[in-house]
Each structure stands twice: as C-alpha cells, then as structure tokens.
Amino acid sequence: MSQEFTRRRFLATVAVAVPAGAVLMSATTATAADLPHLDVNDPSAKALGYVVDAKNVDRKSPLAARFADGQHCANCQVIQGKDGEAFRPCAIFPGKLVAAAGWCSAWAKKA
C-alpha cells in the first residue's frame, strides 16, 4: 500500500501544525513581565507562609520555624529569572512572580 502524500493529507497536517506552532511560539515569547505577582492571599502562598518582604515573616508561625535572618527569595535555590529583578518567577509558584525580597517556607539555600 502506497503512503502517497496527498493534497488532503498535506492540508490536514498544516491545519494541525499551524495552531500548535502558534501556541508554542506564544508560550516561548512570553516574558516574566507578563506574569502576575503572587498574592499573599493565594491559597498556595498561604500554605507556605509567603510574604512579600522577609522582614515581615511571622516568627511565631510554625511555617517560619526554619526562617533565619538573611533568607529571602533572591537567595533561594528555586528562584528563576535575572538577578536584580524585584519580582521573578519561582519554581514553587508556577505562572506567578515572587518578590525577590520575599520569603516562604520552601526556601532552600542557593547552591
């Protein structure tokens, strides 16, 4: 049986490939500036005790048991993006930006 590349098969392939390519291109061209800031009232933020400024960590909270002065998102292992940016993507909160000066209980020392 011949696997002839017919006009119909070509058009069907293009009809699928073009929209899929557009989705991939839009995902790769999105920048951190396009992402929303993580709200401290977001359920995942609350669950990890996220604060926008590490100076405001509630040291009485069990979530802050591992907190120590000098810890903040900018020196956490899971923060992404460029050093020096005030808000950056974080692997713990996908699709959101965290404050570089912030902190959460998932903080891990940058290697």
C-alpha positions as CSV (number, residue, x, y, z in Angstrom):
1,M,0.0,0.0,0.0
2,S,1.5,3.3,-1.1
3,Q,1.9,6.1,1.5
4,E,1.3,8.9,-1.0
5,F,1.4,12.4,0.4
6,T,-1.8,13.7,-1.0
7,R,-3.1,17.3,-1.0
8,R,-5.7,16.3,1.6
9,R,-3.1,14.9,4.0
10,F,-0.9,18.0,3.5
11,L,-3.8,20.3,4.3
12,A,-4.7,18.3,7.4
13,T,-1.1,18.4,8.6
14,V,-0.9,22.1,8.1
15,A,-4.3,22.6,9.8
16,V,-2.9,20.9,12.9
17,A,0.7,22.2,12.8
18,V,-0.1,26.0,12.4
19,P,-2.2,26.4,15.5
20,A,0.1,24.1,17.6
21,G,3.1,26.2,16.4
22,A,1.3,29.4,17.4
23,V,0.7,28.1,20.9
24,L,4.3,27.1,21.3
25,M,5.6,30.4,20.0
26,S,3.3,32.4,22.3
27,A,4.5,30.3,25.3
28,T,8.2,30.8,24.4
29,T,7.8,34.5,23.8
30,A,6.0,35.3,27.0
31,T,8.2,37.1,29.5
32,A,8.3,37.3,33.2
33,A,6.8,40.8,32.9
34,D,3.6,39.1,31.5
35,L,3.1,37.0,34.7
36,P,1.1,38.2,37.7
37,H,2.6,38.8,41.1
38,L,1.9,36.1,43.7
39,D,-0.8,37.4,46.0
40,V,-0.2,36.6,49.7
41,N,-3.8,35.6,49.9
42,D,-3.4,32.9,47.2
43,P,-4.0,29.5,48.8
44,S,-0.6,28.2,47.8
45,A,1.1,31.3,49.1
46,K,-0.8,31.0,52.4
47,A,0.0,27.3,52.7
48,L,3.8,28.1,52.5
49,G,3.7,31.3,54.6
50,Y,4.7,33.5,51.7
51,V,5.4,37.2,52.4
52,V,6.4,39.9,50.0
53,D,9.1,41.2,52.4
54,A,11.1,38.8,54.5
55,K,11.2,41.4,57.3
56,N,7.5,40.7,57.8
57,V,7.9,36.9,58.5
58,D,5.7,35.9,61.4
59,R,8.3,34.2,63.5
60,K,5.6,32.8,65.8
61,S,4.1,30.8,62.9
62,P,5.1,27.1,62.6
63,L,5.7,27.8,58.9
64,A,8.6,30.1,59.9
65,A,10.4,27.6,62.1
66,R,13.3,27.4,59.7
67,F,13.4,31.1,58.9
68,A,16.7,32.9,59.7
69,D,17.7,36.5,59.1
70,G,19.2,37.0,55.6
71,Q,16.9,34.4,53.9
72,H,14.8,35.8,51.1
73,C,13.6,34.7,47.7
74,A,16.5,36.3,45.8
75,N,19.0,33.9,47.5
76,C,16.7,30.8,47.3
77,Q,17.6,27.8,45.1
78,V,14.3,27.7,43.3
79,I,14.0,31.3,42.2
80,Q,14.4,31.9,38.4
81,G,15.0,34.9,36.2
82,K,17.7,37.5,36.3
83,D,19.5,38.6,39.5
84,G,18.5,42.2,40.5
85,E,14.9,42.0,39.3
86,A,12.4,43.0,42.0
87,F,9.9,40.2,41.0
88,R,11.0,36.9,39.5
89,P,9.5,33.6,38.5
90,C,9.7,30.8,41.1
91,A,9.5,27.0,40.6
92,I,7.3,26.6,43.7
93,F,4.7,29.0,42.3
94,P,4.5,28.3,38.6
95,G,3.0,31.1,36.5
96,K,3.5,33.7,39.2
97,L,6.2,36.2,40.1
98,V,7.5,36.3,43.7
99,A,9.2,39.3,45.3
100,A,13.0,39.0,45.4
101,A,12.7,40.4,49.0
102,G,10.0,37.9,49.9
103,W,10.2,34.5,51.7
104,C,8.2,31.3,52.0
105,S,8.7,28.1,54.0
106,A,10.0,26.3,50.9
107,W,13.2,28.5,51.0
108,A,16.3,26.5,50.3
109,K,19.9,27.8,50.3
110,K,21.2,28.6,46.8
111,A,24.0,26.2,45.9
